[in-house]
Each structure stands twice: as structure tokens, then as C-alpha cells.
Amino acid sequence: MSDRIRLADLKEVLDLLYERLGEFQKALVIRDSDSAKFELKQRIKREILPDIRRYEQEYWQIYSSDAIVISEEEATTQLVQVKQAVEAIECISHSEYPPQLLSLLQDIQAKLNDLDKSASAKLKVALPLIPMIASYELEMDTQGIMYKTWKAIERLVRR
């Protein structure tokens, strides 16, 4: 079974479990009897929550290994929309917004001004020590190195 199909199945199962959990929680509010409430709490604790945890764990294990790929065109389009939204908000009077929002807008604007830098640049190497049993993984942040190298190459080409 492919990972995408399994993810869809797990999402469906989790939706059903969350729906069931919601029904039990509603019943907890409606019930007057302390013994009935205790019984519902125990059923939630013993029947629903362990299943939810188990399926969520499997879901996130598969989901994290299934890379999300966004095309360069789509990323550029989304960044343009974000930039337009930030500029539109900045045009409105700042007295209407809390100070936290203004600082977030400034952070977003600073990130948008650095569009020539990549969003994430990491080199990840896995060396198999014992095949199929153990491997050594090394992850290195290369954004700074690659950015400086690219700028140096740009200067050489422009000359």
C-alpha cells in the first residue's frame, strides 16, 4: 500500500475517532449522574485516546517521510500574495492593530526583502554503517555558505 493511500486511510480513521470523542464529550456535559460521567471518562481514557495516539503516531511517521514539494512558480506566486497582503495592511492606520501584529508585520517584511536568499538550505548525508541496521546521519546548514558562494560567482560573471 502506498504512503499516500495509507495517509488518507489514517486521516479517515482519525476523523471518525475524533467525531466519536466529540460525542462522548458532549455526553459528559449532558449527563447529570456522577457515575455516568465517570464511566464516560473511563471509556474515553481506555478506548478512544489510545487509538487516537496510535493512529496519530503512525500518521506523522508516514507524513514526515512523505516530502511536500512546492514548485518554484507556486512559491513565487504565494510570496507575491503575502507581500501584497502585508503592504495592504501597512497602508491602514497602525492605531487599529495591537503592537504584536505590527512587530510580526515588520518581521514578515524583513523576510520578504531577503527573497534572493533561499528559504531553507541544508545538506543531509546518511552513511550506512551496518546496511539495513544502522546508519550515521549528518545534517549541515549550508545557507550561508551557498549564499556567499553564489554572490561571489555573480560578481565574477558580471565583470
PyMOL commands that place a pseudoatom at each C-alpha (Angstrom):
pseudoatom trace, name=CA, resn=MET, resi=1, chain=A, elem=C, hetatm=0, pos=[0.000, 0.000, 0.000]
pseudoatom trace, name=CA, resn=SER, resi=2, chain=A, elem=C, hetatm=0, pos=[1.444, 3.389, -0.931]
pseudoatom trace, name=CA, resn=ASP, resi=3, chain=A, elem=C, hetatm=0, pos=[2.121, 6.036, 1.692]
pseudoatom trace, name=CA, resn=ARG, resi=4, chain=A, elem=C, hetatm=0, pos=[-0.437, 8.438, 0.220]
pseudoatom trace, name=CA, resn=ILE, resi=5, chain=A, elem=C, hetatm=0, pos=[-3.225, 5.849, 0.377]
pseudoatom trace, name=CA, resn=ARG, resi=6, chain=A, elem=C, hetatm=0, pos=[-2.257, 4.902, 3.934]
pseudoatom trace, name=CA, resn=LEU, resi=7, chain=A, elem=C, hetatm=0, pos=[-2.218, 8.592, 4.939]
pseudoatom trace, name=CA, resn=ALA, resi=8, chain=A, elem=C, hetatm=0, pos=[-5.724, 9.036, 3.523]
pseudoatom trace, name=CA, resn=ASP, resi=9, chain=A, elem=C, hetatm=0, pos=[-6.931, 5.924, 5.388]
pseudoatom trace, name=CA, resn=LEU, resi=10, chain=A, elem=C, hetatm=0, pos=[-5.351, 7.101, 8.641]
pseudoatom trace, name=CA, resn=LYS, resi=11, chain=A, elem=C, hetatm=0, pos=[-6.896, 10.551, 8.254]
pseudoatom trace, name=CA, resn=GLU, resi=12, chain=A, elem=C, hetatm=0, pos=[-10.320, 8.977, 7.747]
pseudoatom trace, name=CA, resn=VAL, resi=13, chain=A, elem=C, hetatm=0, pos=[-9.897, 6.762, 10.822]
pseudoatom trace, name=CA, resn=LEU, resi=14, chain=A, elem=C, hetatm=0, pos=[-8.702, 9.722, 12.894]
pseudoatom trace, name=CA, resn=ASP, resi=15, chain=A, elem=C, hetatm=0, pos=[-11.670, 11.824, 11.758]
pseudoatom trace, name=CA, resn=LEU, resi=16, chain=A, elem=C, hetatm=0, pos=[-14.035, 9.072, 12.910]
pseudoatom trace, name=CA, resn=LEU, resi=17, chain=A, elem=C, hetatm=0, pos=[-12.244, 8.724, 16.252]
pseudoatom trace, name=CA, resn=TYR, resi=18, chain=A, elem=C, hetatm=0, pos=[-12.325, 12.492, 16.819]
pseudoatom trace, name=CA, resn=GLU, resi=19, chain=A, elem=C, hetatm=0, pos=[-16.034, 12.502, 15.980]
pseudoatom trace, name=CA, resn=ARG, resi=20, chain=A, elem=C, hetatm=0, pos=[-16.590, 9.706, 18.495]
pseudoatom trace, name=CA, resn=LEU, resi=21, chain=A, elem=C, hetatm=0, pos=[-14.529, 11.598, 21.089]
pseudoatom trace, name=CA, resn=GLY, resi=22, chain=A, elem=C, hetatm=0, pos=[-16.673, 14.677, 20.480]
pseudoatom trace, name=CA, resn=GLU, resi=23, chain=A, elem=C, hetatm=0, pos=[-19.862, 12.690, 21.031]
pseudoatom trace, name=CA, resn=PHE, resi=24, chain=A, elem=C, hetatm=0, pos=[-18.512, 11.309, 24.307]
pseudoatom trace, name=CA, resn=GLN, resi=25, chain=A, elem=C, hetatm=0, pos=[-17.502, 14.820, 25.434]
pseudoatom trace, name=CA, resn=LYS, resi=26, chain=A, elem=C, hetatm=0, pos=[-20.979, 16.147, 24.627]
pseudoatom trace, name=CA, resn=ALA, resi=27, chain=A, elem=C, hetatm=0, pos=[-22.481, 13.290, 26.608]
pseudoatom trace, name=CA, resn=LEU, resi=28, chain=A, elem=C, hetatm=0, pos=[-20.253, 14.241, 29.554]
pseudoatom trace, name=CA, resn=VAL, resi=29, chain=A, elem=C, hetatm=0, pos=[-21.802, 17.709, 29.611]
pseudoatom trace, name=CA, resn=ILE, resi=30, chain=A, elem=C, hetatm=0, pos=[-25.361, 16.399, 29.306]
pseudoatom trace, name=CA, resn=ARG, resi=31, chain=A, elem=C, hetatm=0, pos=[-25.162, 13.650, 31.954]
pseudoatom trace, name=CA, resn=ASP, resi=32, chain=A, elem=C, hetatm=0, pos=[-26.189, 14.539, 35.478]
pseudoatom trace, name=CA, resn=SER, resi=33, chain=A, elem=C, hetatm=0, pos=[-25.071, 11.388, 37.231]
pseudoatom trace, name=CA, resn=ASP, resi=34, chain=A, elem=C, hetatm=0, pos=[-21.509, 11.363, 38.554]
pseudoatom trace, name=CA, resn=SER, resi=35, chain=A, elem=C, hetatm=0, pos=[-21.260, 7.624, 37.947]
pseudoatom trace, name=CA, resn=ALA, resi=36, chain=A, elem=C, hetatm=0, pos=[-22.318, 8.052, 34.296]
pseudoatom trace, name=CA, resn=LYS, resi=37, chain=A, elem=C, hetatm=0, pos=[-19.752, 10.848, 33.858]
pseudoatom trace, name=CA, resn=PHE, resi=38, chain=A, elem=C, hetatm=0, pos=[-17.054, 8.692, 35.454]
pseudoatom trace, name=CA, resn=GLU, resi=39, chain=A, elem=C, hetatm=0, pos=[-17.920, 5.801, 33.134]
pseudoatom trace, name=CA, resn=LEU, resi=40, chain=A, elem=C, hetatm=0, pos=[-17.726, 8.071, 30.069]
pseudoatom trace, name=CA, resn=LYS, resi=41, chain=A, elem=C, hetatm=0, pos=[-14.373, 9.491, 31.183]
pseudoatom trace, name=CA, resn=GLN, resi=42, chain=A, elem=C, hetatm=0, pos=[-13.000, 5.980, 31.620]
pseudoatom trace, name=CA, resn=ARG, resi=43, chain=A, elem=C, hetatm=0, pos=[-14.252, 4.909, 28.183]
pseudoatom trace, name=CA, resn=ILE, resi=44, chain=A, elem=C, hetatm=0, pos=[-12.571, 7.956, 26.648]
pseudoatom trace, name=CA, resn=LYS, resi=45, chain=A, elem=C, hetatm=0, pos=[-9.364, 7.200, 28.527]
pseudoatom trace, name=CA, resn=ARG, resi=46, chain=A, elem=C, hetatm=0, pos=[-9.292, 3.465, 27.758]
pseudoatom trace, name=CA, resn=GLU, resi=47, chain=A, elem=C, hetatm=0, pos=[-10.993, 3.138, 24.352]
pseudoatom trace, name=CA, resn=ILE, resi=48, chain=A, elem=C, hetatm=0, pos=[-10.633, 6.312, 22.326]
pseudoatom trace, name=CA, resn=LEU, resi=49, chain=A, elem=C, hetatm=0, pos=[-7.472, 8.153, 23.379]
pseudoatom trace, name=CA, resn=PRO, resi=50, chain=A, elem=C, hetatm=0, pos=[-5.088, 5.171, 22.985]
pseudoatom trace, name=CA, resn=ASP, resi=51, chain=A, elem=C, hetatm=0, pos=[-6.393, 4.556, 19.455]
pseudoatom trace, name=CA, resn=ILE, resi=52, chain=A, elem=C, hetatm=0, pos=[-6.068, 8.237, 18.579]
pseudoatom trace, name=CA, resn=ARG, resi=53, chain=A, elem=C, hetatm=0, pos=[-2.473, 8.327, 19.849]
pseudoatom trace, name=CA, resn=ARG, resi=54, chain=A, elem=C, hetatm=0, pos=[-1.548, 5.163, 17.966]
pseudoatom trace, name=CA, resn=TYR, resi=55, chain=A, elem=C, hetatm=0, pos=[-3.034, 6.319, 14.655]
pseudoatom trace, name=CA, resn=GLU, resi=56, chain=A, elem=C, hetatm=0, pos=[-1.617, 9.836, 15.036]
pseudoatom trace, name=CA, resn=GLN, resi=57, chain=A, elem=C, hetatm=0, pos=[1.840, 8.422, 15.667]
pseudoatom trace, name=CA, resn=GLU, resi=58, chain=A, elem=C, hetatm=0, pos=[1.654, 6.296, 12.508]
pseudoatom trace, name=CA, resn=TYR, resi=59, chain=A, elem=C, hetatm=0, pos=[0.218, 9.219, 10.529]
pseudoatom trace, name=CA, resn=TRP, resi=60, chain=A, elem=C, hetatm=0, pos=[3.051, 11.581, 11.480]
pseudoatom trace, name=CA, resn=GLN, resi=61, chain=A, elem=C, hetatm=0, pos=[5.719, 8.950, 10.874]
pseudoatom trace, name=CA, resn=ILE, resi=62, chain=A, elem=C, hetatm=0, pos=[4.476, 8.450, 7.318]
pseudoatom trace, name=CA, resn=TYR, resi=63, chain=A, elem=C, hetatm=0, pos=[3.662, 12.130, 6.773]
pseudoatom trace, name=CA, resn=SER, resi=64, chain=A, elem=C, hetatm=0, pos=[7.123, 13.315, 7.827]
pseudoatom trace, name=CA, resn=SER, resi=65, chain=A, elem=C, hetatm=0, pos=[8.779, 10.918, 5.377]
pseudoatom trace, name=CA, resn=ASP, resi=66, chain=A, elem=C, hetatm=0, pos=[6.482, 11.998, 2.556]
pseudoatom trace, name=CA, resn=ALA, resi=67, chain=A, elem=C, hetatm=0, pos=[8.154, 15.189, 1.323]
pseudoatom trace, name=CA, resn=ILE, resi=68, chain=A, elem=C, hetatm=0, pos=[5.986, 18.130, 0.408]
pseudoatom trace, name=CA, resn=VAL, resi=69, chain=A, elem=C, hetatm=0, pos=[7.244, 19.640, -2.826]
pseudoatom trace, name=CA, resn=ILE, resi=70, chain=A, elem=C, hetatm=0, pos=[6.212, 23.120, -3.912]
pseudoatom trace, name=CA, resn=SER, resi=71, chain=A, elem=C, hetatm=0, pos=[7.189, 24.291, -7.374]
pseudoatom trace, name=CA, resn=GLU, resi=72, chain=A, elem=C, hetatm=0, pos=[9.242, 27.457, -7.801]
pseudoatom trace, name=CA, resn=GLU, resi=73, chain=A, elem=C, hetatm=0, pos=[6.358, 29.130, -9.654]
pseudoatom trace, name=CA, resn=GLU, resi=74, chain=A, elem=C, hetatm=0, pos=[3.845, 28.336, -6.926]
pseudoatom trace, name=CA, resn=ALA, resi=75, chain=A, elem=C, hetatm=0, pos=[6.226, 29.554, -4.205]
pseudoatom trace, name=CA, resn=THR, resi=76, chain=A, elem=C, hetatm=0, pos=[6.822, 32.812, -6.098]
pseudoatom trace, name=CA, resn=THR, resi=77, chain=A, elem=C, hetatm=0, pos=[3.081, 33.345, -6.560]
pseudoatom trace, name=CA, resn=GLN, resi=78, chain=A, elem=C, hetatm=0, pos=[2.408, 32.758, -2.867]
pseudoatom trace, name=CA, resn=LEU, resi=79, chain=A, elem=C, hetatm=0, pos=[5.212, 35.123, -1.838]
pseudoatom trace, name=CA, resn=VAL, resi=80, chain=A, elem=C, hetatm=0, pos=[3.813, 37.867, -4.086]
pseudoatom trace, name=CA, resn=GLN, resi=81, chain=A, elem=C, hetatm=0, pos=[0.373, 37.414, -2.488]
pseudoatom trace, name=CA, resn=VAL, resi=82, chain=A, elem=C, hetatm=0, pos=[1.872, 37.604, 1.008]
pseudoatom trace, name=CA, resn=LYS, resi=83, chain=A, elem=C, hetatm=0, pos=[3.813, 40.735, 0.079]
pseudoatom trace, name=CA, resn=GLN, resi=84, chain=A, elem=C, hetatm=0, pos=[0.650, 42.382, -1.300]
pseudoatom trace, name=CA, resn=ALA, resi=85, chain=A, elem=C, hetatm=0, pos=[-1.290, 41.482, 1.852]
pseudoatom trace, name=CA, resn=VAL, resi=86, chain=A, elem=C, hetatm=0, pos=[1.428, 42.902, 4.114]
pseudoatom trace, name=CA, resn=GLU, resi=87, chain=A, elem=C, hetatm=0, pos=[1.585, 46.117, 2.087]
pseudoatom trace, name=CA, resn=ALA, resi=88, chain=A, elem=C, hetatm=0, pos=[-2.212, 46.451, 2.207]
pseudoatom trace, name=CA, resn=ILE, resi=89, chain=A, elem=C, hetatm=0, pos=[-2.232, 46.040, 5.993]
pseudoatom trace, name=CA, resn=GLU, resi=90, chain=A, elem=C, hetatm=0, pos=[0.611, 48.535, 6.393]
pseudoatom trace, name=CA, resn=CYS, resi=91, chain=A, elem=C, hetatm=0, pos=[-1.399, 51.170, 4.460]
pseudoatom trace, name=CA, resn=ILE, resi=92, chain=A, elem=C, hetatm=0, pos=[-4.165, 51.094, 7.077]
pseudoatom trace, name=CA, resn=SER, resi=93, chain=A, elem=C, hetatm=0, pos=[-3.776, 53.160, 10.249]
pseudoatom trace, name=CA, resn=HIS, resi=94, chain=A, elem=C, hetatm=0, pos=[-1.469, 51.439, 12.730]
pseudoatom trace, name=CA, resn=SER, resi=95, chain=A, elem=C, hetatm=0, pos=[-3.554, 52.553, 15.706]
pseudoatom trace, name=CA, resn=GLU, resi=96, chain=A, elem=C, hetatm=0, pos=[-6.138, 49.872, 14.886]
pseudoatom trace, name=CA, resn=TYR, resi=97, chain=A, elem=C, hetatm=0, pos=[-3.696, 46.991, 15.405]
pseudoatom trace, name=CA, resn=PRO, resi=98, chain=A, elem=C, hetatm=0, pos=[-2.029, 45.640, 18.547]
pseudoatom trace, name=CA, resn=PRO, resi=99, chain=A, elem=C, hetatm=0, pos=[1.758, 46.179, 18.812]
pseudoatom trace, name=CA, resn=GLN, resi=100, chain=A, elem=C, hetatm=0, pos=[2.396, 42.407, 18.458]
pseudoatom trace, name=CA, resn=LEU, resi=101, chain=A, elem=C, hetatm=0, pos=[0.849, 42.445, 14.972]
pseudoatom trace, name=CA, resn=LEU, resi=102, chain=A, elem=C, hetatm=0, pos=[2.997, 45.372, 13.927]
pseudoatom trace, name=CA, resn=SER, resi=103, chain=A, elem=C, hetatm=0, pos=[6.176, 43.593, 15.028]
pseudoatom trace, name=CA, resn=LEU, resi=104, chain=A, elem=C, hetatm=0, pos=[5.090, 40.465, 13.150]
pseudoatom trace, name=CA, resn=LEU, resi=105, chain=A, elem=C, hetatm=0, pos=[4.438, 42.555, 10.043]
pseudoatom trace, name=CA, resn=GLN, resi=106, chain=A, elem=C, hetatm=0, pos=[7.932, 44.026, 10.304]
pseudoatom trace, name=CA, resn=ASP, resi=107, chain=A, elem=C, hetatm=0, pos=[9.415, 40.521, 10.601]
pseudoatom trace, name=CA, resn=ILE, resi=108, chain=A, elem=C, hetatm=0, pos=[7.472, 39.368, 7.547]
pseudoatom trace, name=CA, resn=GLN, resi=109, chain=A, elem=C, hetatm=0, pos=[8.543, 42.455, 5.604]
pseudoatom trace, name=CA, resn=ALA, resi=110, chain=A, elem=C, hetatm=0, pos=[12.201, 41.796, 6.504]
pseudoatom trace, name=CA, resn=LYS, resi=111, chain=A, elem=C, hetatm=0, pos=[11.908, 38.199, 5.294]
pseudoatom trace, name=CA, resn=LEU, resi=112, chain=A, elem=C, hetatm=0, pos=[10.234, 39.308, 2.076]
pseudoatom trace, name=CA, resn=ASN, resi=113, chain=A, elem=C, hetatm=0, pos=[13.060, 41.759, 1.442]
pseudoatom trace, name=CA, resn=ASP, resi=114, chain=A, elem=C, hetatm=0, pos=[15.507, 38.832, 1.511]
pseudoatom trace, name=CA, resn=LEU, resi=115, chain=A, elem=C, hetatm=0, pos=[13.797, 36.984, -1.361]
pseudoatom trace, name=CA, resn=ASP, resi=116, chain=A, elem=C, hetatm=0, pos=[17.122, 36.302, -3.084]
pseudoatom trace, name=CA, resn=LYS, resi=117, chain=A, elem=C, hetatm=0, pos=[18.078, 34.017, -0.202]
pseudoatom trace, name=CA, resn=SER, resi=118, chain=A, elem=C, hetatm=0, pos=[16.715, 30.501, -0.148]
pseudoatom trace, name=CA, resn=ALA, resi=119, chain=A, elem=C, hetatm=0, pos=[14.106, 29.628, 2.487]
pseudoatom trace, name=CA, resn=SER, resi=120, chain=A, elem=C, hetatm=0, pos=[15.981, 26.559, 3.643]
pseudoatom trace, name=CA, resn=ALA, resi=121, chain=A, elem=C, hetatm=0, pos=[19.336, 25.203, 2.658]
pseudoatom trace, name=CA, resn=LYS, resi=122, chain=A, elem=C, hetatm=0, pos=[20.570, 22.114, 4.420]
pseudoatom trace, name=CA, resn=LEU, resi=123, chain=A, elem=C, hetatm=0, pos=[22.785, 19.281, 3.385]
pseudoatom trace, name=CA, resn=LYS, resi=124, chain=A, elem=C, hetatm=0, pos=[21.819, 15.926, 4.837]
pseudoatom trace, name=CA, resn=VAL, resi=125, chain=A, elem=C, hetatm=0, pos=[24.130, 12.942, 4.457]
pseudoatom trace, name=CA, resn=ALA, resi=126, chain=A, elem=C, hetatm=0, pos=[23.439, 9.399, 5.644]
pseudoatom trace, name=CA, resn=LEU, resi=127, chain=A, elem=C, hetatm=0, pos=[26.322, 6.944, 5.812]
pseudoatom trace, name=CA, resn=PRO, resi=128, chain=A, elem=C, hetatm=0, pos=[25.293, 3.309, 6.217]
pseudoatom trace, name=CA, resn=LEU, resi=129, chain=A, elem=C, hetatm=0, pos=[27.423, 1.762, 8.965]
pseudoatom trace, name=CA, resn=ILE, resi=130, chain=A, elem=C, hetatm=0, pos=[25.723, -1.607, 9.016]
pseudoatom trace, name=CA, resn=PRO, resi=131, chain=A, elem=C, hetatm=0, pos=[23.414, -1.949, 5.999]
pseudoatom trace, name=CA, resn=MET, resi=132, chain=A, elem=C, hetatm=0, pos=[19.693, -2.075, 6.901]
pseudoatom trace, name=CA, resn=ILE, resi=133, chain=A, elem=C, hetatm=0, pos=[20.541, -1.833, 10.619]
pseudoatom trace, name=CA, resn=ALA, resi=134, chain=A, elem=C, hetatm=0, pos=[22.464, 1.327, 11.463]
pseudoatom trace, name=CA, resn=SER, resi=135, chain=A, elem=C, hetatm=0, pos=[23.449, 4.485, 9.684]
pseudoatom trace, name=CA, resn=TYR, resi=136, chain=A, elem=C, hetatm=0, pos=[25.062, 7.760, 10.659]
pseudoatom trace, name=CA, resn=GLU, resi=137, chain=A, elem=C, hetatm=0, pos=[23.177, 10.900, 9.641]
pseudoatom trace, name=CA, resn=LEU, resi=138, chain=A, elem=C, hetatm=0, pos=[24.780, 14.310, 9.401]
pseudoatom trace, name=CA, resn=GLU, resi=139, chain=A, elem=C, hetatm=0, pos=[22.852, 17.500, 8.761]
pseudoatom trace, name=CA, resn=MET, resi=140, chain=A, elem=C, hetatm=0, pos=[24.618, 20.763, 7.965]
pseudoatom trace, name=CA, resn=ASP, resi=141, chain=A, elem=C, hetatm=0, pos=[23.162, 24.222, 7.453]
pseudoatom trace, name=CA, resn=THR, resi=142, chain=A, elem=C, hetatm=0, pos=[24.584, 25.423, 4.131]
pseudoatom trace, name=CA, resn=GLN, resi=143, chain=A, elem=C, hetatm=0, pos=[22.516, 28.539, 3.523]
pseudoatom trace, name=CA, resn=GLY, resi=144, chain=A, elem=C, hetatm=0, pos=[25.271, 30.974, 4.487]
pseudoatom trace, name=CA, resn=ILE, resi=145, chain=A, elem=C, hetatm=0, pos=[27.971, 29.125, 2.573]
pseudoatom trace, name=CA, resn=MET, resi=146, chain=A, elem=C, hetatm=0, pos=[25.894, 28.750, -0.577]
pseudoatom trace, name=CA, resn=TYR, resi=147, chain=A, elem=C, hetatm=0, pos=[24.690, 32.363, -0.435]
pseudoatom trace, name=CA, resn=LYS, resi=148, chain=A, elem=C, hetatm=0, pos=[28.253, 33.733, -0.150]
pseudoatom trace, name=CA, resn=THR, resi=149, chain=A, elem=C, hetatm=0, pos=[29.459, 31.416, -2.908]
pseudoatom trace, name=CA, resn=TRP, resi=150, chain=A, elem=C, hetatm=0, pos=[26.599, 32.414, -5.208]
pseudoatom trace, name=CA, resn=LYS, resi=151, chain=A, elem=C, hetatm=0, pos=[27.231, 36.130, -4.626]
pseudoatom trace, name=CA, resn=ALA, resi=152, chain=A, elem=C, hetatm=0, pos=[30.951, 35.652, -5.406]
pseudoatom trace, name=CA, resn=ILE, resi=153, chain=A, elem=C, hetatm=0, pos=[30.091, 33.812, -8.632]
pseudoatom trace, name=CA, resn=GLU, resi=154, chain=A, elem=C, hetatm=0, pos=[27.623, 36.578, -9.562]
pseudoatom trace, name=CA, resn=ARG, resi=155, chain=A, elem=C, hetatm=0, pos=[30.329, 39.226, -9.091]
pseudoatom trace, name=CA, resn=LEU, resi=156, chain=A, elem=C, hetatm=0, pos=[32.772, 37.267, -11.272]
pseudoatom trace, name=CA, resn=VAL, resi=157, chain=A, elem=C, hetatm=0, pos=[30.224, 36.804, -14.050]
pseudoatom trace, name=CA, resn=ARG, resi=158, chain=A, elem=C, hetatm=0, pos=[29.216, 40.477, -14.024]
pseudoatom trace, name=CA, resn=ARG, resi=159, chain=A, elem=C, hetatm=0, pos=[32.867, 41.558, -14.559]
for i in range(1, 159): cmd.bond("trace and resi %d" % i, "trace and resi %d" % (i + 1))
show_as sticks, trace
zoom trace
